[in-house]
Structures are given as structure tokens and as C-alpha cells.
Amino acid sequence: VSELTITSSAGRYDVEIAEGGFAALVAELPEDTFIVADDFFRDRIEGRVVWISAEERLKTVSEGERLLGELREAGARRSSHLVAVGGGIVQDLATFAAQQFMRGIRWTYVPTTLLGMADSCIGGKSSLNVGRFKNLAGSYFPPERVLVDPEFIATLPAEDVAGGLAEAAKITFCRGPEAFAQHRRDYDGFPDSAAVLLHHTLAAKQWFIEIDEFDRAERRLLNFGHTFGHALEAGTTFAVSHGAGVALGVRCAIALTRERGEADEHADELDAHCVRLLDRVPDLAQRLGTLDRAVFERAFKGDKKHTQDEFHVILPAPGGGAREVALPATDDTMLAVHRAVSATVGDA
Ligand SMILES: NC(=O)c1ccc[n+]([C@@H]2O[C@H](COP(=O)([O-])OP(=O)(O)OC[C@H]3O[C@@H](n4cnc5c(N)ncnc54)[C@H](O)[C@@H]3O)[C@@H](O)[C@H]2O)c1
């Protein structure tokens, strides 16, 4: 069992990493507790549960409204405690429900995907989709407690494991060369070393979210790989998953840095690590074969970080870590971006 305490504007909250911790939590739930869970766990969780189907199309305000109504029907009150069990979709919906229910109730989050365990479980962010706009409506409402139980990793598909590991690699790389060297040692022992790897990853992320809770400076660096990654997801009509997109996006950012003559051995090590992670993703070449460059370009240009005249990308910094770089929003820059994609995925 290991613990971290996160300081946020909404107060401090504890993160506990404990193998088998979920079974222990369920065994001693207080009377006034309501569970909101991914319906993947229907056979494993009993009691007062509101089930959520973890589908992106249901990550909406109306699904949040359903949760609020069902919690009330089930007898939840202002003093009740919510326990959310699932990946990022459940987290996003549960954050909304906990924040809105009678102006806010206490809640605990139990992440069940590696992305949730290594990354999204701390930081307090939540977003819901509105029509075709992903993550348009959002807020901050951190849980009172996070319980990370690595036993949930056992049933995850290989691709989701690779995706979670890609986020973990990105976070530790951004934190600096020591954190990333530790991460590679932890990775060599994975999955046996999952609890240790998760502890080190969350401790690295903790630094970013405490120094810049609201994404104004340092925390933006955690977007490393995402400008390219999101565009690759969109350009393949989501045949490339988010996790694979992040690993590929990091590789594209490194390729662009290389072209600028600024890539050093730290960037090379991260690149080689991402290649190993991508080997875990089935049929990747086939899926990349569907890449539509026009759709990719539109998505790349639509990134929230950009300004009117500049593309803002996160690139590996000389000496390790990452930095935000503003590139002129010109056709020449866009050609360099396309060349970085070709260097990474071929001429798809
Ligand atoms: N709030 C945040 O800070 C934050 C951060 C990153 C991503 N997100 C959001 O999270 C979502 C993606 O979340 P995700 O990748 O964690 O997963 P998810 O919630 O989308 O779930 C993916 C699939 O895995 C299944 N699943 C969950 N746990 C499992 C387990 N232990 N074994 C087997 N299958 C399991 C689910 O039923 C679902 O089919 C996106 O909507 C994204 O926008 C939120």
C-alpha cells in the first residue's frame, strides 16, 4: 500500500494504491453510500449500484441528468457518499453527478483502466461531450479519496494497457530525466511492478497539477503528444485509439524536433520506448492505412492551444523534459508537420 496526498483548491485528497483494495473497500462501505459503476462489472459488484454503459456517445449532460435522478430515486441525500468505479467515462460522469447532486456530495473514485489509474484519477478535471463537440462542457471537482487497485489491470485489453503506459511514459518524461529513467526501470518489471509504476507516475503528475491546477503553464506540458495524437485519431475516424494516438503523437513531436535539429539522446530514448509500446497494439499499420491527411490537418489546426497566428506544440526539451513551442501558423510549418507524420507512420 502506498499513499499520496494531493493539494487542490477544493481541499486535500488522498490517493491510495493497494492491490486488492477495492474488495476491502466494498466490504466496509458505510450505510449511506451509493455506487456508480461501469456495467462491465455487473457480475462483480452488488448492492446499491447505478450502472453506466462506458460509451463515448453517452458521455453527455443528459446521461448525467439520468444519474442524478437515479441517485435520488435510490434514496441518496446531501450527506450521502458516492463511489465511482470505472474508467475515464465513468469518472467524467460521476464528477458531474457528485458536483451537481444537491450542490455537491462527497465522492471516492476507483479507476479501473490503466489510463484512469496512471493519469486521469488525479487532477479533478471532468468533461462531457455536447453534440459533436468532445469534452466541451467541463469542470473541476476532485474526489475526496482515490483508491487505485492494480488488480483491475488483469482484464484490460492489450491496447488499453499500451495506452495507459503511453500516458505514464509521457508524464514521467515531462517531469524530467530522473523520473523517466525510473519509469523505464518500473516498465521492465510490469505488470508485477504495476503498483510501484503507478506510484511514481502519479507522484510525477502531482507536481504538475499542484503547481498549475488550472492549466495555465506547466500543466499544459502534459499535453505532449496530444496535438498530433488527437489529429491522428480523427484522421483515421478513431481506428487509432487515444492511447495509441498519444504514443504516435509523441513520436511525431520527436520527429519534428529532429527535423529542427533539436532532438537529443533523451528524445531518442523516449522514441524507442514508444516503439516498444506500439508493438503491443494489434493491427496498427492497417489502421494507420486509413489516415486521411485532410482530416488530420483540420484536426491539427483545431487544437485548443493554438492562437490566431501560431501553432502551439509541446516538444521534447534539450536535456530532457518538455517545453511549449510556438510555430508560425503557415503552410511551411504544416508541411513540416506532415513530414513528421510521414517519418513516423510512413506515407499513409
Ligand atoms: N477526466 C479526466 O481527467 C480525463 C482524462 C483523460 C481522459 N478522459 C476521458 O476518459 C475517457 C476514456 O477513458 P478510459 O480510456 O479510461 O476508458 P473508458 O471509460 O472509455 O472505458 C473503455 C472500455 O474499457 C472497459 N473497461 C473499464 N475497466 C475495465 C477493466 N478493468 N477490464 C476490462 N474492461 C474495462 C469499459 O467498459 C469500456 O468498454 C474519454 O472519454 C476521455 O475523454 C478524462
The ligand as a Gaussian input file, in Angstrom:
#p B3LYP/6-31G(d) Opt

LIG

0 1
 N      -11.361000      13.463000     -16.505000
 C      -10.136000      13.384000     -16.989000
 O       -9.176000      13.942000     -16.435000
 C       -9.883000      12.584000     -18.221000
 C       -8.571000      12.409000     -18.656000
 C       -8.342000      11.612000     -19.774000
 C       -9.415000      11.048000     -20.440000
 N      -10.692000      11.267000     -20.014000
 C      -11.834000      10.665000     -20.723000
 O      -11.827000       9.285000     -20.422000
 C      -12.433000       8.557000     -21.498000
 C      -11.553000       7.378000     -21.812000
 O      -11.418000       6.668000     -20.615000
 P      -10.687000       5.276000     -20.452000
 O       -9.764000       5.031000     -21.560000
 O      -10.190000       5.271000     -19.053000
 O      -11.812000       4.200000     -20.549000
 P      -13.385000       4.150000     -20.766000
 O      -14.075000       4.620000     -19.541000
 O      -13.686000       4.814000     -22.056000
 O      -13.580000       2.586000     -20.925000
 C      -13.056000       1.894000     -22.038000
 C      -13.583000       0.474000     -22.074000
 O      -12.928000      -0.314000     -21.080000
 C      -13.888000      -1.035000     -20.307000
 N      -13.274000      -1.287000     -19.007000
 C      -13.123000      -0.443000     -17.956000
 N      -12.408000      -1.038000     -16.983000
 C      -12.110000      -2.284000     -17.422000
 C      -11.381000      -3.385000     -16.856000
 N      -10.779000      -3.298000     -15.666000
 N      -11.277000      -4.509000     -17.595000
 C      -11.833000      -4.588000     -18.832000
 N      -12.508000      -3.601000     -19.410000
 C      -12.657000      -2.454000     -18.703000
 C      -15.104000      -0.159000     -20.353000
 O      -16.280000      -0.874000     -20.092000
 C      -15.066000       0.353000     -21.779000
 O      -15.603000      -0.588000     -22.653000
 C      -12.599000       9.547000     -22.632000
 O      -13.957000       9.953000     -22.686000
 C      -11.729000      10.730000     -22.222000
 O      -12.211000      11.954000     -22.732000
 C      -10.927000      12.008000     -18.899000

